[in-house]
């Protein structure tokens, strides 16, 4: 039984919804993960939440998209 080492897009998206950047780390893209770990809280605080939601969703979408491409 062969193991599929490709990341699951659904898991990547859910991880990034829970904590932006976590899905990118799951995909093996640690620098992108760190970027989202830093940028998302900054936008949450700097925009009183408005841009934080947008950034949060973009992080999940990019994690999903990258996992799907692999």
mmJSON file of the N, C-alpha and C atoms, coordinates in Angstrom:
{"data_MODEL":{"atom_site":{
"group_PDB":["ATOM","ATOM","ATOM","ATOM","ATOM","ATOM","ATOM","ATOM","ATOM","ATOM","ATOM","ATOM","ATOM","ATOM","ATOM","ATOM","ATOM","ATOM","ATOM","ATOM","ATOM","ATOM","ATOM","ATOM","ATOM","ATOM","ATOM","ATOM","ATOM","ATOM","ATOM","ATOM","ATOM","ATOM","ATOM","ATOM","ATOM","ATOM","ATOM","ATOM","ATOM","ATOM","ATOM","ATOM","ATOM","ATOM","ATOM","ATOM","ATOM","ATOM","ATOM","ATOM","ATOM","ATOM","ATOM","ATOM","ATOM","ATOM","ATOM","ATOM","ATOM","ATOM","ATOM","ATOM","ATOM","ATOM","ATOM","ATOM","ATOM","ATOM","ATOM","ATOM","ATOM","ATOM","ATOM","ATOM","ATOM","ATOM","ATOM","ATOM","ATOM","ATOM","ATOM","ATOM","ATOM","ATOM","ATOM","ATOM","ATOM","ATOM","ATOM","ATOM","ATOM","ATOM","ATOM","ATOM","ATOM","ATOM","ATOM","ATOM","ATOM","ATOM","ATOM","ATOM","ATOM","ATOM","ATOM","ATOM","ATOM","ATOM","ATOM","ATOM","ATOM","ATOM","ATOM","ATOM","ATOM","ATOM","ATOM","ATOM","ATOM","ATOM","ATOM","ATOM","ATOM","ATOM","ATOM","ATOM","ATOM","ATOM","ATOM","ATOM","ATOM","ATOM","ATOM","ATOM","ATOM","ATOM","ATOM","ATOM","ATOM","ATOM","ATOM","ATOM","ATOM","ATOM","ATOM","ATOM","ATOM","ATOM","ATOM","ATOM","ATOM","ATOM","ATOM","ATOM","ATOM","ATOM","ATOM","ATOM","ATOM","ATOM","ATOM","ATOM","ATOM","ATOM","ATOM","ATOM","ATOM","ATOM","ATOM","ATOM","ATOM","ATOM","ATOM","ATOM","ATOM","ATOM","ATOM","ATOM","ATOM","ATOM","ATOM","ATOM","ATOM","ATOM","ATOM","ATOM","ATOM","ATOM","ATOM","ATOM","ATOM","ATOM","ATOM","ATOM","ATOM","ATOM","ATOM","ATOM","ATOM","ATOM","ATOM","ATOM","ATOM","ATOM","ATOM","ATOM","ATOM","ATOM"],
"id":[1,2,3,4,5,6,7,8,9,10,11,12,13,14,15,16,17,18,19,20,21,22,23,24,25,26,27,28,29,30,31,32,33,34,35,36,37,38,39,40,41,42,43,44,45,46,47,48,49,50,51,52,53,54,55,56,57,58,59,60,61,62,63,64,65,66,67,68,69,70,71,72,73,74,75,76,77,78,79,80,81,82,83,84,85,86,87,88,89,90,91,92,93,94,95,96,97,98,99,100,101,102,103,104,105,106,107,108,109,110,111,112,113,114,115,116,117,118,119,120,121,122,123,124,125,126,127,128,129,130,131,132,133,134,135,136,137,138,139,140,141,142,143,144,145,146,147,148,149,150,151,152,153,154,155,156,157,158,159,160,161,162,163,164,165,166,167,168,169,170,171,172,173,174,175,176,177,178,179,180,181,182,183,184,185,186,187,188,189,190,191,192,193,194,195,196,197,198,199,200,201,202,203,204,205,206,207,208,209,210],
"type_symbol":["N","C","C","N","C","C","N","C","C","N","C","C","N","C","C","N","C","C","N","C","C","N","C","C","N","C","C","N","C","C","N","C","C","N","C","C","N","C","C","N","C","C","N","C","C","N","C","C","N","C","C","N","C","C","N","C","C","N","C","C","N","C","C","N","C","C","N","C","C","N","C","C","N","C","C","N","C","C","N","C","C","N","C","C","N","C","C","N","C","C","N","C","C","N","C","C","N","C","C","N","C","C","N","C","C","N","C","C","N","C","C","N","C","C","N","C","C","N","C","C","N","C","C","N","C","C","N","C","C","N","C","C","N","C","C","N","C","C","N","C","C","N","C","C","N","C","C","N","C","C","N","C","C","N","C","C","N","C","C","N","C","C","N","C","C","N","C","C","N","C","C","N","C","C","N","C","C","N","C","C","N","C","C","N","C","C","N","C","C","N","C","C","N","C","C","N","C","C","N","C","C","N","C","C","N","C","C","N","C","C"],
"label_atom_id":["N","CA","C","N","CA","C","N","CA","C","N","CA","C","N","CA","C","N","CA","C","N","CA","C","N","CA","C","N","CA","C","N","CA","C","N","CA","C","N","CA","C","N","CA","C","N","CA","C","N","CA","C","N","CA","C","N","CA","C","N","CA","C","N","CA","C","N","CA","C","N","CA","C","N","CA","C","N","CA","C","N","CA","C","N","CA","C","N","CA","C","N","CA","C","N","CA","C","N","CA","C","N","CA","C","N","CA","C","N","CA","C","N","CA","C","N","CA","C","N","CA","C","N","CA","C","N","CA","C","N","CA","C","N","CA","C","N","CA","C","N","CA","C","N","CA","C","N","CA","C","N","CA","C","N","CA","C","N","CA","C","N","CA","C","N","CA","C","N","CA","C","N","CA","C","N","CA","C","N","CA","C","N","CA","C","N","CA","C","N","CA","C","N","CA","C","N","CA","C","N","CA","C","N","CA","C","N","CA","C","N","CA","C","N","CA","C","N","CA","C","N","CA","C","N","CA","C","N","CA","C","N","CA","C","N","CA","C","N","CA","C","N","CA","C"],
"label_alt_id":[null,null,null,null,null,null,null,null,null,null,null,null,null,null,null,null,null,null,null,null,null,null,null,null,null,null,null,null,null,null,null,null,null,null,null,null,null,null,null,null,null,null,null,null,null,null,null,null,null,null,null,null,null,null,null,null,null,null,null,null,null,null,null,null,null,null,null,null,null,null,null,null,null,null,null,null,null,null,null,null,null,null,null,null,null,null,null,null,null,null,null,null,null,null,null,null,null,null,null,null,null,null,null,null,null,null,null,null,null,null,null,null,null,null,null,null,null,null,null,null,null,null,null,null,null,null,null,null,null,null,null,null,null,null,null,null,null,null,null,null,null,null,null,null,null,null,null,null,null,null,null,null,null,null,null,null,null,null,null,null,null,null,null,null,null,null,null,null,null,null,null,null,null,null,null,null,null,null,null,null,null,null,null,null,null,null,null,null,null,null,null,null,null,null,null,null,null,null,null,null,null,null,null,null,null,null,null,null,null,null],
"label_comp_id":["UNK","UNK","UNK","UNK","UNK","UNK","UNK","UNK","UNK","UNK","UNK","UNK","UNK","UNK","UNK","UNK","UNK","UNK","UNK","UNK","UNK","UNK","UNK","UNK","UNK","UNK","UNK","UNK","UNK","UNK","UNK","UNK","UNK","UNK","UNK","UNK","UNK","UNK","UNK","UNK","UNK","UNK","UNK","UNK","UNK","UNK","UNK","UNK","UNK","UNK","UNK","UNK","UNK","UNK","UNK","UNK","UNK","UNK","UNK","UNK","UNK","UNK","UNK","UNK","UNK","UNK","UNK","UNK","UNK","UNK","UNK","UNK","UNK","UNK","UNK","UNK","UNK","UNK","UNK","UNK","UNK","UNK","UNK","UNK","UNK","UNK","UNK","UNK","UNK","UNK","UNK","UNK","UNK","UNK","UNK","UNK","UNK","UNK","UNK","UNK","UNK","UNK","UNK","UNK","UNK","UNK","UNK","UNK","UNK","UNK","UNK","UNK","UNK","UNK","UNK","UNK","UNK","UNK","UNK","UNK","UNK","UNK","UNK","UNK","UNK","UNK","UNK","UNK","UNK","UNK","UNK","UNK","UNK","UNK","UNK","UNK","UNK","UNK","UNK","UNK","UNK","UNK","UNK","UNK","UNK","UNK","UNK","UNK","UNK","UNK","UNK","UNK","UNK","UNK","UNK","UNK","UNK","UNK","UNK","UNK","UNK","UNK","UNK","UNK","UNK","UNK","UNK","UNK","UNK","UNK","UNK","UNK","UNK","UNK","UNK","UNK","UNK","UNK","UNK","UNK","UNK","UNK","UNK","UNK","UNK","UNK","UNK","UNK","UNK","UNK","UNK","UNK","UNK","UNK","UNK","UNK","UNK","UNK","UNK","UNK","UNK","UNK","UNK","UNK","UNK","UNK","UNK","UNK","UNK","UNK"],
"label_asym_id":["A","A","A","A","A","A","A","A","A","A","A","A","A","A","A","A","A","A","A","A","A","A","A","A","A","A","A","A","A","A","A","A","A","A","A","A","A","A","A","A","A","A","A","A","A","A","A","A","A","A","A","A","A","A","A","A","A","A","A","A","A","A","A","A","A","A","A","A","A","A","A","A","A","A","A","A","A","A","A","A","A","A","A","A","A","A","A","A","A","A","A","A","A","A","A","A","A","A","A","A","A","A","A","A","A","A","A","A","A","A","A","A","A","A","A","A","A","A","A","A","A","A","A","A","A","A","A","A","A","A","A","A","A","A","A","A","A","A","A","A","A","A","A","A","A","A","A","A","A","A","A","A","A","A","A","A","A","A","A","A","A","A","A","A","A","A","A","A","A","A","A","A","A","A","A","A","A","A","A","A","A","A","A","A","A","A","A","A","A","A","A","A","A","A","A","A","A","A","A","A","A","A","A","A","A","A","A","A","A","A"],
"label_entity_id":["1","1","1","1","1","1","1","1","1","1","1","1","1","1","1","1","1","1","1","1","1","1","1","1","1","1","1","1","1","1","1","1","1","1","1","1","1","1","1","1","1","1","1","1","1","1","1","1","1","1","1","1","1","1","1","1","1","1","1","1","1","1","1","1","1","1","1","1","1","1","1","1","1","1","1","1","1","1","1","1","1","1","1","1","1","1","1","1","1","1","1","1","1","1","1","1","1","1","1","1","1","1","1","1","1","1","1","1","1","1","1","1","1","1","1","1","1","1","1","1","1","1","1","1","1","1","1","1","1","1","1","1","1","1","1","1","1","1","1","1","1","1","1","1","1","1","1","1","1","1","1","1","1","1","1","1","1","1","1","1","1","1","1","1","1","1","1","1","1","1","1","1","1","1","1","1","1","1","1","1","1","1","1","1","1","1","1","1","1","1","1","1","1","1","1","1","1","1","1","1","1","1","1","1","1","1","1","1","1","1"],
"label_seq_id":[1,1,1,2,2,2,3,3,3,4,4,4,5,5,5,6,6,6,7,7,7,8,8,8,9,9,9,10,10,10,11,11,11,12,12,12,13,13,13,14,14,14,15,15,15,16,16,16,17,17,17,18,18,18,19,19,19,20,20,20,21,21,21,22,22,22,23,23,23,24,24,24,25,25,25,26,26,26,27,27,27,28,28,28,29,29,29,30,30,30,31,31,31,32,32,32,33,33,33,34,34,34,35,35,35,36,36,36,37,37,37,38,38,38,39,39,39,40,40,40,41,41,41,42,42,42,43,43,43,44,44,44,45,45,45,46,46,46,47,47,47,48,48,48,49,49,49,50,50,50,51,51,51,52,52,52,53,53,53,54,54,54,55,55,55,56,56,56,57,57,57,58,58,58,59,59,59,60,60,60,61,61,61,62,62,62,63,63,63,64,64,64,65,65,65,66,66,66,67,67,67,68,68,68,69,69,69,70,70,70],
"pdbx_PDB_ins_code":[null,null,null,null,null,null,null,null,null,null,null,null,null,null,null,null,null,null,null,null,null,null,null,null,null,null,null,null,null,null,null,null,null,null,null,null,null,null,null,null,null,null,null,null,null,null,null,null,null,null,null,null,null,null,null,null,null,null,null,null,null,null,null,null,null,null,null,null,null,null,null,null,null,null,null,null,null,null,null,null,null,null,null,null,null,null,null,null,null,null,null,null,null,null,null,null,null,null,null,null,null,null,null,null,null,null,null,null,null,null,null,null,null,null,null,null,null,null,null,null,null,null,null,null,null,null,null,null,null,null,null,null,null,null,null,null,null,null,null,null,null,null,null,null,null,null,null,null,null,null,null,null,null,null,null,null,null,null,null,null,null,null,null,null,null,null,null,null,null,null,null,null,null,null,null,null,null,null,null,null,null,null,null,null,null,null,null,null,null,null,null,null,null,null,null,null,null,null,null,null,null,null,null,null,null,null,null,null,null,null],
"Cartn_x":[0.845,0.0,0.887,0.782,1.618,0.999,1.852,1.411,1.419,0.36,0.286,0.811,1.947,2.579,2.103,1.166,0.656,-0.267,-0.197,-1.095,-2.545,-3.457,-4.881,-5.344,-5.928,-6.356,-7.365,-8.292,-9.287,-8.667,-7.718,-7.025,-6.228,-5.554,-4.768,-5.657,-6.833,-7.749,-8.272,-8.663,-9.201,-8.122,-6.904,-5.819,-5.59,-5.646,-5.458,-6.652,-7.836,-8.986,-8.841,-8.303,-8.093,-6.994,-5.897,-4.765,-4.07,-4.237,-3.634,-2.127,-1.705,-0.304,-0.08,-0.975,-0.824,-1.01,-1.919,-2.129,-0.925,-0.275,0.927,2.051,2.175,3.188,2.883,1.628,1.208,1.616,1.551,1.949,3.465,4.211,5.665,6.222,5.396,5.819,5.933,7.041,7.186,7.341,8.054,8.193,6.851,6.06,4.712,3.862,4.03,3.301,3.651,4.936,5.386,4.824,4.805,4.236,2.795,1.978,0.571,0.435,1.335,1.326,1.538,2.348,2.689,1.675,1.337,0.486,-0.956,-1.521,-2.935,-3.239,-2.484,-2.782,-2.591,-1.6,-1.392,-2.592,-3.173,-4.352,-5.593,-5.689,-6.805,-6.774,-5.597,-5.469,-5.521,-4.858,-4.757,-6.043,-6.945,-8.179,-9.424,-9.244,-10.353,-11.16,-10.488,-11.124,-11.505,-11.783,-12.275,-11.283,-10.065,-9.069,-8.572,-8.716,-8.321,-9.131,-10.44,-11.294,-10.882,-10.631,-10.238,-8.915,-7.956,-6.651,-6.779,-7.615,-7.857,-8.375,-9.342,-9.919,-8.932,-8.148,-7.139,-6.082,-5.688,-4.704,-5.249,-6.52,-7.127,-7.221,-7.597,-7.719,-6.356,-5.334,-4.017,-3.468,-3.722,-3.291,-4.005,-5.297,-6.084,-5.56,-5.366,-4.913,-3.553,-2.641,-1.302,-1.341,-2.106,-2.195,-2.829,-3.768,-4.438,-3.479,-2.56,-1.594,-0.561,-0.253,0.813,0.404],
"Cartn_y":[-1.183,0.0,1.242,2.03,3.223,4.397,5.189,6.367,7.58,8.344,9.567,10.712,11.282,12.319,13.724,13.832,15.154,15.663,16.961,17.509,17.531,17.344,17.385,18.839,19.315,20.722,21.115,20.223,20.528,20.714,19.861,19.993,21.287,21.603,22.841,24.06,24.068,25.204,25.313,24.192,24.214,24.662,24.174,24.59,26.093,26.654,28.091,28.881,28.281,28.961,29.003,27.934,27.907,28.873,28.852,29.731,30.062,31.288,31.649,31.362,30.665,30.275,28.805,28.211,26.806,25.898,26.254,25.482,25.548,26.717,26.858,25.993,25.968,25.11,23.64,23.265,21.903,21.538,22.519,22.306,22.283,22.607,22.63,23.996,25.004,26.363,27.185,26.978,27.568,29.081,29.636,31.095,31.761,31.151,31.682,31.588,30.503,30.346,31.432,31.707,32.766,34.114,34.348,35.587,35.755,34.71,34.806,34.886,34.217,34.313,35.752,36.506,37.882,38.89,38.773,39.766,39.745,38.563,38.482,39.137,38.835,39.538,41.05,41.463,42.903,43.565,42.9,43.468,43.385,42.33,42.249,43.447,43.715,44.804,46.174,46.295,47.599,48.078,47.161,47.574,47.281,46.998,46.666,45.481,44.553,43.316,43.202,44.312,44.239,43.552,44.047,43.452,42.116,41.893,40.619,39.473,39.67,38.63,38.338,39.391,39.222,38.468,38.86,38.213,36.754,36.502,35.156,34.254,34.734,33.96,33.781,34.8,34.695,33.663,33.63,32.642,31.226,31.014,29.691,29.332,30.282,30.022,29.706,30.452,30.193,28.841,28.46,27.139,26.042,26.213,25.246,25.158,26.312,26.348,25.691,25.986,25.41,23.899,23.422,21.971,21.274,21.944,21.359,21.249,22.201,22.201,21.095,20.714,19.712,18.345],
"Cartn_z":[0.0,0.0,0.0,-1.036,-1.184,-0.431,0.143,0.887,-0.037,-0.027,-0.827,0.02,-0.386,0.429,0.084,-0.854,-1.206,-0.11,0.188,1.212,0.72,1.641,1.336,1.323,0.209,0.135,1.216,1.536,2.569,3.933,4.273,5.56,5.596,4.499,4.439,4.664,4.031,4.183,5.611,6.189,7.561,8.55,8.37,9.267,9.187,7.976,7.836,8.334,8.313,8.917,10.434,11.002,12.452,12.875,12.128,12.422,11.112,10.613,9.333,9.328,8.293,8.176,8.466,9.238,9.596,8.373,7.496,6.273,5.354,5.3,4.49,5.059,6.372,7.008,6.731,6.779,6.455,5.023,4.116,2.728,2.549,3.595,3.496,3.138,3.096,2.761,4.055,4.764,6.098,6.07,5.086,5.018,4.725,3.853,3.61,4.873,5.616,6.872,7.87,7.997,8.909,8.466,7.159,6.626,7.107,6.946,7.366,8.881,9.626,11.099,11.556,10.812,11.197,10.654,9.373,8.714,9.221,9.381,9.757,11.101,12.17,13.436,13.327,12.535,12.344,11.701,10.716,10.069,10.95,11.76,12.711,13.649,14.189,15.162,14.496,13.363,12.693,12.059,11.718,11.041,11.877,13.134,14.033,13.505,12.84,12.417,10.959,10.287,8.915,7.975,7.917,7.03,7.566,8.843,9.429,8.86,8.699,8.112,6.682,5.925,4.524,4.445,5.235,5.258,5.69,6.656,7.166,6.049,5.291,4.197,3.048,2.756,1.694,2.074,3.332,3.79,3.597,3.922,3.744,2.27,1.446,0.008,-0.611,-0.244,-0.823,-0.359,0.872,1.353,0.571,0.351,-0.421,-1.861,-2.48,-3.877,-4.05,-3.154,-3.288,-3.094,-2.135,-1.906,-3.108,-3.748,-4.913,-6.096,-6.24,-7.351,-7.216,-6.0,-5.786,-6.214],
"occupancy":[1.0,1.0,1.0,1.0,1.0,1.0,1.0,1.0,1.0,1.0,1.0,1.0,1.0,1.0,1.0,1.0,1.0,1.0,1.0,1.0,1.0,1.0,1.0,1.0,1.0,1.0,1.0,1.0,1.0,1.0,1.0,1.0,1.0,1.0,1.0,1.0,1.0,1.0,1.0,1.0,1.0,1.0,1.0,1.0,1.0,1.0,1.0,1.0,1.0,1.0,1.0,1.0,1.0,1.0,1.0,1.0,1.0,1.0,1.0,1.0,1.0,1.0,1.0,1.0,1.0,1.0,1.0,1.0,1.0,1.0,1.0,1.0,1.0,1.0,1.0,1.0,1.0,1.0,1.0,1.0,1.0,1.0,1.0,1.0,1.0,1.0,1.0,1.0,1.0,1.0,1.0,1.0,1.0,1.0,1.0,1.0,1.0,1.0,1.0,1.0,1.0,1.0,1.0,1.0,1.0,1.0,1.0,1.0,1.0,1.0,1.0,1.0,1.0,1.0,1.0,1.0,1.0,1.0,1.0,1.0,1.0,1.0,1.0,1.0,1.0,1.0,1.0,1.0,1.0,1.0,1.0,1.0,1.0,1.0,1.0,1.0,1.0,1.0,1.0,1.0,1.0,1.0,1.0,1.0,1.0,1.0,1.0,1.0,1.0,1.0,1.0,1.0,1.0,1.0,1.0,1.0,1.0,1.0,1.0,1.0,1.0,1.0,1.0,1.0,1.0,1.0,1.0,1.0,1.0,1.0,1.0,1.0,1.0,1.0,1.0,1.0,1.0,1.0,1.0,1.0,1.0,1.0,1.0,1.0,1.0,1.0,1.0,1.0,1.0,1.0,1.0,1.0,1.0,1.0,1.0,1.0,1.0,1.0,1.0,1.0,1.0,1.0,1.0,1.0,1.0,1.0,1.0,1.0,1.0,1.0],
"B_iso_or_equiv":[0.0,0.0,0.0,0.0,0.0,0.0,0.0,0.0,0.0,0.0,0.0,0.0,0.0,0.0,0.0,0.0,0.0,0.0,0.0,0.0,0.0,0.0,0.0,0.0,0.0,0.0,0.0,0.0,0.0,0.0,0.0,0.0,0.0,0.0,0.0,0.0,0.0,0.0,0.0,0.0,0.0,0.0,0.0,0.0,0.0,0.0,0.0,0.0,0.0,0.0,0.0,0.0,0.0,0.0,0.0,0.0,0.0,0.0,0.0,0.0,0.0,0.0,0.0,0.0,0.0,0.0,0.0,0.0,0.0,0.0,0.0,0.0,0.0,0.0,0.0,0.0,0.0,0.0,0.0,0.0,0.0,0.0,0.0,0.0,0.0,0.0,0.0,0.0,0.0,0.0,0.0,0.0,0.0,0.0,0.0,0.0,0.0,0.0,0.0,0.0,0.0,0.0,0.0,0.0,0.0,0.0,0.0,0.0,0.0,0.0,0.0,0.0,0.0,0.0,0.0,0.0,0.0,0.0,0.0,0.0,0.0,0.0,0.0,0.0,0.0,0.0,0.0,0.0,0.0,0.0,0.0,0.0,0.0,0.0,0.0,0.0,0.0,0.0,0.0,0.0,0.0,0.0,0.0,0.0,0.0,0.0,0.0,0.0,0.0,0.0,0.0,0.0,0.0,0.0,0.0,0.0,0.0,0.0,0.0,0.0,0.0,0.0,0.0,0.0,0.0,0.0,0.0,0.0,0.0,0.0,0.0,0.0,0.0,0.0,0.0,0.0,0.0,0.0,0.0,0.0,0.0,0.0,0.0,0.0,0.0,0.0,0.0,0.0,0.0,0.0,0.0,0.0,0.0,0.0,0.0,0.0,0.0,0.0,0.0,0.0,0.0,0.0,0.0,0.0,0.0,0.0,0.0,0.0,0.0,0.0],
"pdbx_formal_charge":[null,null,null,null,null,null,null,null,null,null,null,null,null,null,null,null,null,null,null,null,null,null,null,null,null,null,null,null,null,null,null,null,null,null,null,null,null,null,null,null,null,null,null,null,null,null,null,null,null,null,null,null,null,null,null,null,null,null,null,null,null,null,null,null,null,null,null,null,null,null,null,null,null,null,null,null,null,null,null,null,null,null,null,null,null,null,null,null,null,null,null,null,null,null,null,null,null,null,null,null,null,null,null,null,null,null,null,null,null,null,null,null,null,null,null,null,null,null,null,null,null,null,null,null,null,null,null,null,null,null,null,null,null,null,null,null,null,null,null,null,null,null,null,null,null,null,null,null,null,null,null,null,null,null,null,null,null,null,null,null,null,null,null,null,null,null,null,null,null,null,null,null,null,null,null,null,null,null,null,null,null,null,null,null,null,null,null,null,null,null,null,null,null,null,null,null,null,null,null,null,null,null,null,null,null,null,null,null,null,null],
"auth_seq_id":[1,1,1,2,2,2,3,3,3,4,4,4,5,5,5,6,6,6,7,7,7,8,8,8,9,9,9,10,10,10,11,11,11,12,12,12,13,13,13,14,14,14,15,15,15,16,16,16,17,17,17,18,18,18,19,19,19,20,20,20,21,21,21,22,22,22,23,23,23,24,24,24,25,25,25,26,26,26,27,27,27,28,28,28,29,29,29,30,30,30,31,31,31,32,32,32,33,33,33,34,34,34,35,35,35,36,36,36,37,37,37,38,38,38,39,39,39,40,40,40,41,41,41,42,42,42,43,43,43,44,44,44,45,45,45,46,46,46,47,47,47,48,48,48,49,49,49,50,50,50,51,51,51,52,52,52,53,53,53,54,54,54,55,55,55,56,56,56,57,57,57,58,58,58,59,59,59,60,60,60,61,61,61,62,62,62,63,63,63,64,64,64,65,65,65,66,66,66,67,67,67,68,68,68,69,69,69,70,70,70],
"auth_comp_id":["UNK","UNK","UNK","UNK","UNK","UNK","UNK","UNK","UNK","UNK","UNK","UNK","UNK","UNK","UNK","UNK","UNK","UNK","UNK","UNK","UNK","UNK","UNK","UNK","UNK","UNK","UNK","UNK","UNK","UNK","UNK","UNK","UNK","UNK","UNK","UNK","UNK","UNK","UNK","UNK","UNK","UNK","UNK","UNK","UNK","UNK","UNK","UNK","UNK","UNK","UNK","UNK","UNK","UNK","UNK","UNK","UNK","UNK","UNK","UNK","UNK","UNK","UNK","UNK","UNK","UNK","UNK","UNK","UNK","UNK","UNK","UNK","UNK","UNK","UNK","UNK","UNK","UNK","UNK","UNK","UNK","UNK","UNK","UNK","UNK","UNK","UNK","UNK","UNK","UNK","UNK","UNK","UNK","UNK","UNK","UNK","UNK","UNK","UNK","UNK","UNK","UNK","UNK","UNK","UNK","UNK","UNK","UNK","UNK","UNK","UNK","UNK","UNK","UNK","UNK","UNK","UNK","UNK","UNK","UNK","UNK","UNK","UNK","UNK","UNK","UNK","UNK","UNK","UNK","UNK","UNK","UNK","UNK","UNK","UNK","UNK","UNK","UNK","UNK","UNK","UNK","UNK","UNK","UNK","UNK","UNK","UNK","UNK","UNK","UNK","UNK","UNK","UNK","UNK","UNK","UNK","UNK","UNK","UNK","UNK","UNK","UNK","UNK","UNK","UNK","UNK","UNK","UNK","UNK","UNK","UNK","UNK","UNK","UNK","UNK","UNK","UNK","UNK","UNK","UNK","UNK","UNK","UNK","UNK","UNK","UNK","UNK","UNK","UNK","UNK","UNK","UNK","UNK","UNK","UNK","UNK","UNK","UNK","UNK","UNK","UNK","UNK","UNK","UNK","UNK","UNK","UNK","UNK","UNK","UNK"],
"auth_asym_id":["A","A","A","A","A","A","A","A","A","A","A","A","A","A","A","A","A","A","A","A","A","A","A","A","A","A","A","A","A","A","A","A","A","A","A","A","A","A","A","A","A","A","A","A","A","A","A","A","A","A","A","A","A","A","A","A","A","A","A","A","A","A","A","A","A","A","A","A","A","A","A","A","A","A","A","A","A","A","A","A","A","A","A","A","A","A","A","A","A","A","A","A","A","A","A","A","A","A","A","A","A","A","A","A","A","A","A","A","A","A","A","A","A","A","A","A","A","A","A","A","A","A","A","A","A","A","A","A","A","A","A","A","A","A","A","A","A","A","A","A","A","A","A","A","A","A","A","A","A","A","A","A","A","A","A","A","A","A","A","A","A","A","A","A","A","A","A","A","A","A","A","A","A","A","A","A","A","A","A","A","A","A","A","A","A","A","A","A","A","A","A","A","A","A","A","A","A","A","A","A","A","A","A","A","A","A","A","A","A","A"],
"auth_atom_id":["N","CA","C","N","CA","C","N","CA","C","N","CA","C","N","CA","C","N","CA","C","N","CA","C","N","CA","C","N","CA","C","N","CA","C","N","CA","C","N","CA","C","N","CA","C","N","CA","C","N","CA","C","N","CA","C","N","CA","C","N","CA","C","N","CA","C","N","CA","C","N","CA","C","N","CA","C","N","CA","C","N","CA","C","N","CA","C","N","CA","C","N","CA","C","N","CA","C","N","CA","C","N","CA","C","N","CA","C","N","CA","C","N","CA","C","N","CA","C","N","CA","C","N","CA","C","N","CA","C","N","CA","C","N","CA","C","N","CA","C","N","CA","C","N","CA","C","N","CA","C","N","CA","C","N","CA","C","N","CA","C","N","CA","C","N","CA","C","N","CA","C","N","CA","C","N","CA","C","N","CA","C","N","CA","C","N","CA","C","N","CA","C","N","CA","C","N","CA","C","N","CA","C","N","CA","C","N","CA","C","N","CA","C","N","CA","C","N","CA","C","N","CA","C","N","CA","C","N","CA","C","N","CA","C","N","CA","C","N","CA","C","N","CA","C"],
"pdbx_PDB_model_num":[1,1,1,1,1,1,1,1,1,1,1,1,1,1,1,1,1,1,1,1,1,1,1,1,1,1,1,1,1,1,1,1,1,1,1,1,1,1,1,1,1,1,1,1,1,1,1,1,1,1,1,1,1,1,1,1,1,1,1,1,1,1,1,1,1,1,1,1,1,1,1,1,1,1,1,1,1,1,1,1,1,1,1,1,1,1,1,1,1,1,1,1,1,1,1,1,1,1,1,1,1,1,1,1,1,1,1,1,1,1,1,1,1,1,1,1,1,1,1,1,1,1,1,1,1,1,1,1,1,1,1,1,1,1,1,1,1,1,1,1,1,1,1,1,1,1,1,1,1,1,1,1,1,1,1,1,1,1,1,1,1,1,1,1,1,1,1,1,1,1,1,1,1,1,1,1,1,1,1,1,1,1,1,1,1,1,1,1,1,1,1,1,1,1,1,1,1,1,1,1,1,1,1,1,1,1,1,1,1,1]
}}}
